[in-house]
Amino acid sequence: MKDLGLYFHIPFCNSKCYYCDFDSKVSTSEDKKVYIENLIKEIDLASTIYNLQEYTIDTIFIGGGTPTSLDEKLLELLLQKIDGSFSFAKNLEYTIEMNPNSISEEKIKIIKNSKINRISIGLQSTNKDELLQLGRTHSYEDFEKTYNLLRKHNFDNINIDVMTGIPHQNYNSYAKNLEKIIALNPEHISAYMLIVEENTRFFDWYNDGIFTLDDELTLKLYEYTINYLKNNGYEQYEISNFAKNDKYCKHNIKYWQVKEYLGFGQSASSYLNKKRFENSNTQYVQLLQKNTLPITNEQIQTKQDLYEEWIFLKLRMNKGIFIDEIDKTFDMNFREKYKVQLQQLYDKKLINDYTNTLSLTIDGIKISNQIFLELM
């Protein structure tokens, strides 16, 4: 049986953050009920069409949106359906995302009674003013309460999201953010740089000159993050991700290593049988009500597509790409083909020694997208 990761998209939030361009919205209880009923229908349809009984599920990620914005009844219904529908690996990693003000002890008990064994909390900042800047509707005290409840119920694999580049953020406020988070001793920290995306309030405000971004400060904060977390026992294994005691996010590693996964829910993406495809974000429920999988944008990968994904995704990880493996997979001499570019990147200290593997230095990570393009 082949290993497979599963992703479930829950497109609901209690409020919409100013920077967020994900497929999520504030919805009624009835909308949520209809959505979960059709998500369950999609599980049954996909299980038959893709012969999922032939796969062992080794990672699951329930994201959004805010999955825990579902009420207790719908949350329990969804988790019971997932737990009862697949064959699972003994070392299953099963993550659910939550925001601090979308959770209760009753919901935590429901989660604890499922197979979920990893929690990802969207904190972003411990600073009240920074949370307000982002449009977050929770306080740091809400987060602490949630975190302590999870520990009370013996969750021992918790990720905390933190953000750099928030408008009006400064060096001291960010350092205090990390100091508070480290004091809690989470197993995993995801440190993201703010990106102003289209179709967000931030995009409009940025274009209207209401705030500016200090890219130089953001990069300094990023380098500070790497060094501070390293000094506190966290290994950076991907551009934005740090873990203690090998508690890497195995599900996300599937994406970065170009492994197979299947997405459920509107807008969810999949990579299966050398095809990339995604679900509709507008006709999701309507198509399922016709007993049709809501797939759109299906694309069979070419060899060039796969090569570009190897560069763009595998180079995100600190261990990088094994050059012998890329030569064998794509029938090429990578060092020879990119001889000039590799030497220039090495001379600029943007990549490490590439005798066996290709990986980025800290300075290389800062301009990673430029490097990816040079090697495609």
C-alpha positions as CSV (number, residue, x, y, z in Angstrom):
1,M,0.0,0.0,0.0
2,K,1.2,3.5,-0.9
3,D,1.5,6.3,1.6
4,L,-0.8,9.3,1.0
5,G,-1.4,12.6,2.8
6,L,-4.9,14.2,3.1
7,Y,-5.8,17.8,3.4
8,F,-9.3,19.1,4.5
9,H,-10.2,22.7,3.9
10,I,-12.7,24.4,6.2
11,P,-13.4,27.8,4.7
12,F,-14.9,29.5,7.7
13,C,-13.7,32.0,10.3
14,N,-15.2,34.0,13.1
15,S,-13.7,37.1,11.4
16,K,-11.6,37.9,8.4
17,C,-8.0,39.1,9.1
18,Y,-6.9,42.1,7.2
19,Y,-3.9,40.3,5.5
20,C,-5.7,37.1,4.6
21,D,-6.3,36.0,1.0
22,F,-7.2,32.4,1.8
23,D,-10.5,31.0,0.7
24,S,-12.3,31.8,4.0
25,K,-15.3,33.8,5.2
26,V,-17.7,34.4,8.0
27,S,-20.7,32.2,7.5
28,T,-24.0,31.1,9.0
29,S,-24.5,27.9,11.0
30,E,-26.6,26.6,8.1
31,D,-23.9,27.3,5.5
32,K,-21.5,25.3,7.7
33,K,-23.9,22.4,8.1
34,V,-24.4,22.2,4.3
35,Y,-20.7,22.4,3.7
36,I,-19.8,19.6,6.1
37,E,-22.5,17.4,4.7
38,N,-21.0,17.8,1.3
39,L,-17.5,17.4,2.5
40,I,-18.5,14.0,3.9
41,K,-20.1,13.2,0.5
42,E,-16.8,14.1,-1.2
43,I,-14.9,11.7,1.1
44,D,-17.2,8.8,0.1
45,L,-17.0,9.7,-3.6
46,A,-13.2,10.1,-3.6
47,S,-12.7,6.9,-1.7
48,T,-14.4,5.0,-4.4
49,I,-13.0,6.8,-7.4
50,Y,-9.4,6.9,-6.2
51,N,-9.5,3.4,-4.6
52,L,-8.3,5.0,-1.4
53,Q,-8.5,1.5,0.3
54,E,-5.2,0.9,-1.5
55,Y,-3.5,3.7,0.4
56,T,-2.1,4.1,3.9
57,I,-2.8,7.6,5.2
58,D,0.3,8.8,7.0
59,T,-0.4,12.5,7.3
60,I,-3.6,14.6,7.7
61,F,-4.0,18.3,7.9
62,I,-7.3,20.1,8.6
63,G,-6.8,23.8,7.7
64,G,-8.7,26.8,6.5
65,G,-10.0,29.2,7.4
66,T,-10.5,28.1,11.0
67,P,-11.6,24.5,11.4
68,T,-12.5,25.1,15.1
69,S,-15.0,27.8,14.1
70,L,-17.3,24.8,13.5
71,D,-19.6,24.1,16.4
72,E,-19.1,21.1,18.5
73,K,-21.6,18.9,16.7
74,L,-20.2,19.6,13.2
75,L,-16.6,19.3,14.4
76,E,-17.3,15.9,16.0
77,L,-19.3,14.7,12.9
78,L,-16.4,15.6,10.6
79,L,-13.7,14.0,12.8
80,Q,-15.7,10.8,13.2
81,K,-16.1,10.6,9.5
82,I,-12.4,11.0,8.8
83,D,-11.4,8.6,11.5
84,G,-13.7,5.9,10.2
85,S,-13.0,6.2,6.5
86,F,-9.3,5.4,5.9
87,S,-6.5,3.0,6.7
88,F,-3.9,4.8,8.8
89,A,-0.2,4.4,9.3
90,K,1.0,3.6,12.8
91,N,3.1,6.8,12.8
92,L,0.2,8.9,11.6
93,E,0.7,12.7,12.0
94,Y,-2.7,14.4,12.2
95,T,-2.9,18.2,12.5
96,I,-5.8,20.6,13.0
97,E,-5.4,24.4,12.9
98,M,-7.2,26.6,15.4
99,N,-7.4,30.3,16.4
100,P,-7.3,31.1,20.2
101,N,-10.8,32.5,20.2
102,S,-12.4,29.7,18.3
103,I,-11.9,26.9,20.8
104,S,-13.4,25.7,24.0
105,E,-12.6,22.9,26.4
106,E,-15.5,20.9,24.9
107,K,-14.0,21.2,21.5
108,I,-10.6,20.2,22.8
109,K,-12.2,17.1,24.3
110,I,-13.8,16.2,20.9
111,I,-10.4,16.7,19.3
112,K,-8.7,14.6,21.9
113,N,-11.2,11.7,21.3
114,S,-10.2,11.7,17.6
115,K,-6.9,10.6,16.0
116,I,-5.6,14.1,16.0
117,N,-2.2,14.3,17.6
118,R,-0.8,17.7,16.4
119,I,-2.2,21.2,16.9
120,S,-1.3,24.4,15.0
121,I,-2.3,27.7,16.7
122,G,-2.5,30.9,14.8
123,L,-1.1,33.4,17.2
124,Q,0.9,35.8,14.9
125,S,1.9,38.1,17.7
126,T,1.8,38.4,21.5
127,N,1.5,42.2,21.2
128,K,-1.9,43.8,21.5
129,D,-1.3,46.6,19.1
130,E,0.2,44.2,16.5
131,L,-2.8,41.9,16.8
132,L,-5.1,44.9,16.1
133,Q,-3.0,45.9,13.1
134,L,-3.6,42.4,11.7
135,G,-7.3,42.4,12.4
136,R,-6.9,39.5,14.8
137,T,-9.9,39.4,17.2
138,H,-8.2,37.4,20.0
139,S,-5.9,38.6,22.7
140,Y,-2.6,37.0,23.9
141,E,-4.6,36.0,27.1
142,D,-7.0,34.0,24.8
143,F,-4.0,32.3,23.3
144,E,-2.5,31.4,26.7
145,K,-5.8,30.0,27.9
146,T,-6.0,27.8,24.7
147,Y,-2.4,26.7,25.0
148,N,-2.8,25.7,28.6
149,L,-6.0,23.8,28.0
150,L,-4.2,21.8,25.2
151,R,-1.4,21.0,27.6
152,K,-3.9,20.0,30.3
153,H,-5.4,17.5,27.8
154,N,-1.9,16.1,27.1
155,F,-1.3,17.4,23.6
156,D,2.5,17.1,23.2
157,N,3.0,18.4,19.6
158,I,2.0,22.0,19.3
159,N,3.0,24.6,16.6
160,I,2.7,28.3,17.1
161,D,2.5,30.7,14.2
162,V,4.3,34.1,14.5
163,M,4.7,36.9,11.9
164,T,7.4,39.4,11.0
165,G,6.9,42.5,9.0
166,I,3.7,43.7,10.7
167,P,3.1,47.4,10.1
168,H,4.7,49.4,12.9
169,Q,6.4,46.4,14.3
170,N,9.8,47.1,15.7
171,Y,12.8,45.1,16.8
172,N,12.0,45.2,20.5
173,S,8.3,44.2,20.1
174,Y,9.3,41.3,17.9
175,A,12.0,40.1,20.3
176,K,9.5,40.1,23.1
177,N,7.1,38.0,20.9
178,L,9.7,35.3,20.5
179,E,10.7,35.5,24.2
180,K,7.2,34.9,25.3
181,I,6.7,32.0,22.8
182,I,9.9,30.3,23.7
183,A,9.0,30.4,27.4
184,L,6.0,28.2,26.6
185,N,8.3,25.6,25.0
186,P,6.2,24.6,22.0
187,E,7.5,21.7,19.9
188,H,7.3,23.7,16.6
189,I,7.3,27.4,15.5
190,S,6.3,28.7,12.1
191,A,7.7,32.2,11.5
192,Y,6.2,33.9,8.4
193,M,7.0,37.2,6.8
194,L,4.0,39.3,6.0
195,I,3.1,39.4,2.3
196,V,0.6,41.9,1.1
197,E,-1.7,40.0,-1.1
198,E,-4.4,41.2,-3.6
199,N,-8.0,41.2,-2.5
200,T,-7.2,42.0,1.1
201,R,-7.7,45.1,3.2
202,F,-3.9,45.3,3.5
203,F,-3.5,45.5,-0.2
204,D,-5.9,48.4,-0.5
205,W,-4.3,50.2,2.5
206,Y,-0.8,49.7,1.2
207,N,-1.7,51.1,-2.3
208,D,-3.5,54.1,-0.6
209,G,-0.3,54.8,1.4
210,I,-1.9,54.2,4.7
211,F,1.1,52.1,5.8
212,T,4.4,51.1,4.4
213,L,6.6,48.0,4.8
214,D,10.1,48.1,6.0
215,D,11.7,45.2,4.0
216,E,15.1,45.8,5.5
217,L,13.8,45.5,9.0
218,T,11.8,42.4,8.1
219,L,14.9,40.6,6.8
220,K,16.8,41.6,9.9
221,L,14.0,40.2,12.1
222,Y,14.0,37.0,10.0
223,E,17.8,36.5,10.6
224,Y,17.2,37.3,14.3
225,T,14.5,34.6,14.3
226,I,16.9,32.0,12.9
227,N,19.6,32.7,15.4
228,Y,17.4,33.1,18.4
229,L,15.5,29.9,17.8
230,K,18.7,28.0,17.1
231,N,20.1,29.2,20.4
232,N,17.0,27.9,22.1
233,G,17.1,24.4,20.7
234,Y,15.0,24.8,17.5
235,E,16.2,23.4,14.2
236,Q,15.4,25.3,11.1
237,Y,14.4,22.7,8.6
238,E,12.5,24.9,6.0
239,I,12.5,28.6,5.2
240,S,9.8,29.4,7.7
241,N,9.7,26.4,10.0
242,F,11.6,25.4,13.2
243,A,11.2,22.3,15.3
244,K,12.5,20.8,18.5
245,N,13.3,17.1,18.9
246,D,12.6,16.3,15.2
247,K,8.9,17.4,15.5
248,Y,8.9,18.5,11.9
249,C,5.5,18.9,10.2
250,K,5.5,15.7,8.1
251,H,2.5,16.8,6.1
252,N,4.1,20.0,4.9
253,I,7.2,18.1,4.1
254,K,5.1,16.1,1.6
255,Y,4.5,19.3,-0.3
256,W,8.1,20.4,-0.3
257,Q,9.3,16.9,-1.3
258,V,6.7,16.6,-4.1
259,K,5.0,13.6,-2.6
260,E,1.3,12.6,-3.2
261,Y,-1.6,14.1,-1.3
262,L,-5.3,14.5,-1.8
263,G,-7.3,17.6,-0.9
264,F,-10.9,17.7,0.2
265,G,-13.1,20.8,0.4
266,Q,-13.5,23.9,-1.8
267,S,-10.3,25.3,-3.3
268,A,-8.3,22.3,-1.9
269,S,-5.4,21.2,-4.2
270,S,-4.2,17.7,-4.9
271,Y,-1.2,15.9,-6.4
272,L,-2.1,12.3,-7.3
273,N,-1.0,10.0,-10.1
274,K,1.2,12.7,-11.7
275,K,-1.7,15.1,-11.9
276,R,-2.2,18.4,-10.1
277,F,-5.8,19.5,-9.7
278,E,-7.9,21.6,-7.4
279,N,-11.5,21.8,-6.3
280,S,-13.9,24.5,-7.3
281,N,-14.3,27.4,-4.9
282,T,-17.7,28.5,-6.3
283,Q,-19.4,25.3,-7.4
284,Y,-18.2,23.0,-4.7
285,V,-21.5,22.2,-3.1
286,Q,-23.5,22.2,-6.3
287,L,-21.3,19.7,-8.0
288,L,-21.3,17.4,-5.1
289,Q,-25.0,17.5,-4.9
290,K,-24.9,16.1,-8.4
291,N,-22.7,13.3,-7.1
292,T,-19.7,14.7,-9.1
293,L,-16.3,15.4,-7.7
294,P,-15.9,19.2,-7.8
295,I,-12.6,19.2,-9.7
296,T,-11.3,22.0,-11.8
297,N,-7.9,23.0,-13.3
298,E,-6.6,19.4,-13.8
299,Q,-3.1,19.3,-15.2
300,I,-0.9,16.3,-16.1
301,Q,2.6,17.2,-15.2
302,T,5.3,17.4,-17.8
303,K,8.9,16.6,-16.9
304,Q,9.7,20.3,-17.0
305,D,6.8,21.0,-14.6
306,L,8.2,18.4,-12.2
307,Y,11.8,19.8,-12.5
308,E,10.6,23.3,-11.7
309,E,8.7,22.1,-8.7
310,W,11.8,20.3,-7.4
311,I,13.7,23.5,-7.6
312,F,11.0,25.7,-6.1
313,L,9.8,23.3,-3.4
314,K,12.8,21.1,-2.4
315,L,15.1,24.1,-2.1
316,R,12.8,25.5,0.6
317,M,14.2,22.8,2.9
318,N,17.5,23.3,4.6
319,K,18.8,19.9,3.5
320,G,18.2,21.0,-0.1
321,I,18.4,18.8,-3.2
322,F,20.6,15.8,-3.7
323,I,22.3,16.6,-7.0
324,D,22.8,12.9,-8.0
325,E,19.1,12.4,-7.5
326,I,18.1,15.3,-9.7
327,D,20.6,14.1,-12.4
328,K,19.1,10.6,-12.4
329,T,15.4,11.8,-12.2
330,F,15.7,14.3,-15.1
331,D,18.5,12.7,-17.1
332,M,20.7,15.7,-16.9
333,N,24.1,17.0,-15.6
334,F,22.9,19.6,-13.2
335,R,26.3,20.9,-12.2
336,E,27.4,21.3,-15.9
337,K,24.1,22.8,-17.1
338,Y,24.1,25.5,-14.4
339,K,27.9,25.7,-14.0
340,V,28.0,29.5,-14.3
341,Q,25.0,30.2,-12.2
342,L,26.1,27.9,-9.4
343,Q,29.6,29.4,-9.2
344,Q,28.2,32.9,-9.1
345,L,25.7,32.0,-6.4
346,Y,28.5,30.3,-4.4
347,D,30.8,33.3,-4.8
348,K,28.1,35.6,-3.4
349,K,27.6,33.2,-0.5
350,L,24.0,32.5,-1.4
351,I,24.4,28.7,-1.6
352,N,26.5,26.3,0.3
353,D,29.1,24.0,-1.1
354,Y,27.3,22.0,-3.9
355,T,29.6,19.0,-4.2
356,N,26.8,16.6,-3.1
357,T,23.7,18.7,-2.3
358,L,22.3,22.1,-3.3
359,S,21.1,24.2,-0.4
360,L,20.7,27.9,0.5
361,T,22.6,30.0,3.0
362,I,20.8,32.4,5.2
363,D,21.5,35.2,2.7
364,G,20.2,32.9,-0.1
365,I,17.0,32.2,1.8
366,K,16.3,36.0,1.9
367,I,16.2,36.1,-1.9
368,S,15.2,32.5,-2.5
369,N,12.7,33.3,-5.2
370,Q,15.4,35.0,-7.3
371,I,17.6,32.0,-6.9
372,F,14.8,29.6,-7.9
373,L,14.3,31.5,-11.1
374,E,18.0,31.3,-12.0
375,L,18.0,27.5,-11.8
376,M,14.8,26.9,-13.8
